[in-house]
Amino acid sequence: MSQTISQDKAVTIHYVVKNSDGVTLDQSSEERPLAFIFGRGMLIPGLENVLTGKAAGDELSAEIPAADAYGERHDGLIQTVPRNLFGEQEVNPGMQFRATTDNGEQSVMVIEVTDETVTVDGNHPLAGVDLSFDVTVVDVRDATEEELAHGHVHGPGGVDH
């Protein structure tokens, strides 16, 4: 009897993810499927929900609204700061940095640079974007104790160490 996807299972999938315009944003390759421990926050919530209970060989398509993907965009996460906070470092739009905020460490992307200021956006680049997934479940098995301790799958599609 095949196993189904549930908490702490080692899962391997092939996937294609597109935005609402049908543009492919990411996909696995035949040689490199995505392997992960299920239920550990490695997937967006909407995808995790639709994978629950699936088994090896299952194929599915799912429309995941932004709220269940990378969240909605929040204008409050866009901030303009003095350029001198970056010292002598070159700063250009598109660069990403780790910033210390009142809520701890956060990734931000530079969206505008002037001589005096740098505007950064703390939203995930896919915040506010509805996503479409096509997924094939390749394998579902019990994660080993070592994988659970390390927090990732070992071997093909996972981490080799």
VENRA-V230513 format. One record per helix or strand of 3 or more residues. SS is the DSSP state (2 for helix, 1 for strand). FROM is the first residue (numbers start at 0). LEN is the number of residues. If there is no record, write none. Layout:
((SS FROM LEN) (SS FROM LEN))
This chain:
((1 8 11) (1 23 4) (1 33 4) (2 44 7) (1 58 6) (2 65 3) (2 74 3) (1 77 5) (2 82 4) (1 95 6) (1 103 10) (1 116 5) (1 130 12) (2 144 6))
